[in-house]
Amino acid sequence: MPPESHYLMVSLVLFLVGCVGVLARRNLLVVLMGIELMLNAANLAFAAFSRSRLLVDGEIVVFFVIAVAAAEAAVGLAIVVALYRRKETVNLDRFNVLHQ
């Protein structure tokens, strides 16, 4: 079994890639994928800590994070579809006002 530090390094890399996707991209779909990647990185860290400490608490948190990620994906994609129908683009620079 690999040591805990390997899992945490992979989790860190995934989280950083997700942060770059959220902060550097202007496409709304890429931003949503970056958020999902950051949530999966947190899941990996929780699972690694849970396995190394032989506790069940981390797995319970992972279950709830997966549930929140599924809800976020469903609501986020619904918002993307609504915004695309209204503005005919998913470029975040076009969504700078709250009306029209």
C-alpha positions as CSV (number, residue, x, y, z in Angstrom):
1,M,0.0,0.0,0.0
2,P,1.4,3.4,-0.9
3,P,2.0,5.8,1.9
4,E,-0.5,8.5,2.8
5,S,1.7,11.3,1.4
6,H,1.4,9.9,-2.2
7,Y,-2.4,10.2,-2.0
8,L,-2.1,13.7,-0.6
9,M,0.2,14.8,-3.3
10,V,-2.1,13.5,-6.0
11,S,-5.0,15.3,-4.2
12,L,-3.0,18.5,-4.1
13,V,-2.2,18.3,-7.9
14,L,-5.9,17.6,-8.7
15,F,-6.9,20.6,-6.5
16,L,-4.4,22.9,-8.2
17,V,-5.5,21.8,-11.6
18,G,-9.1,22.5,-10.6
19,C,-8.1,25.9,-9.2
20,V,-6.4,26.8,-12.5
21,G,-9.5,25.7,-14.4
22,V,-11.7,27.9,-12.3
23,L,-9.5,31.0,-12.2
24,A,-7.9,31.0,-15.6
25,R,-10.7,29.9,-17.9
26,R,-13.6,32.0,-19.2
27,N,-15.8,29.1,-20.3
28,L,-18.6,28.3,-17.8
29,L,-18.4,24.6,-18.5
30,V,-14.7,24.5,-17.8
31,V,-15.3,26.4,-14.5
32,L,-17.9,23.8,-13.4
33,M,-15.5,21.0,-14.3
34,G,-12.8,22.7,-12.2
35,I,-15.1,22.8,-9.3
36,E,-15.9,19.1,-9.7
37,L,-12.2,18.4,-9.8
38,M,-11.5,20.3,-6.6
39,L,-14.4,18.4,-4.9
40,N,-12.8,15.1,-6.0
41,A,-9.4,16.2,-4.7
42,A,-11.0,16.8,-1.3
43,N,-12.6,13.4,-1.5
44,L,-9.3,11.8,-2.2
45,A,-7.7,13.6,0.8
46,F,-10.6,12.6,3.1
47,A,-10.4,8.9,2.0
48,A,-6.6,8.9,2.4
49,F,-6.8,10.3,6.0
50,S,-9.7,7.9,6.8
51,R,-7.8,4.8,5.5
52,S,-4.5,5.7,7.3
53,R,-6.3,6.5,10.6
54,L,-8.7,3.5,10.3
55,L,-11.7,5.7,10.9
56,V,-15.1,5.7,9.2
57,D,-15.6,9.5,9.6
58,G,-13.7,10.3,6.3
59,E,-15.8,7.9,4.3
60,I,-19.0,9.4,5.6
61,V,-17.8,12.9,4.6
62,V,-16.8,11.6,1.2
63,F,-20.4,10.2,0.8
64,F,-21.9,13.6,1.6
65,V,-19.4,15.5,-0.7
66,I,-20.4,13.1,-3.5
67,A,-24.1,13.9,-2.9
68,V,-23.4,17.7,-2.9
69,A,-21.3,17.4,-6.1
70,A,-24.1,15.6,-7.8
71,A,-26.6,18.3,-6.8
72,E,-24.1,21.0,-7.8
73,A,-23.7,19.4,-11.2
74,A,-27.4,19.1,-11.8
75,V,-28.2,22.7,-10.7
76,G,-25.0,24.1,-12.4
77,L,-25.9,22.5,-15.7
78,A,-29.4,23.7,-15.5
79,I,-28.1,27.3,-14.9
80,V,-25.7,26.9,-17.8
81,V,-28.5,25.8,-20.1
82,A,-30.7,28.8,-19.0
83,L,-27.9,31.2,-19.5
84,Y,-27.0,29.8,-22.9
85,R,-30.6,30.1,-24.0
86,R,-30.6,33.7,-22.9
87,K,-27.2,35.0,-24.1
88,E,-26.3,32.2,-26.7
89,T,-22.8,31.9,-25.2
90,V,-21.1,30.3,-22.2
91,N,-18.4,32.9,-22.0
92,L,-18.2,34.3,-18.5
93,D,-17.3,37.7,-19.7
94,R,-20.7,38.1,-21.2
95,F,-22.4,37.6,-17.8
96,N,-21.4,40.8,-16.0
97,V,-24.8,42.3,-15.4
98,L,-27.8,40.9,-13.6
99,H,-30.5,42.0,-16.0
100,Q,-30.9,41.4,-19.7
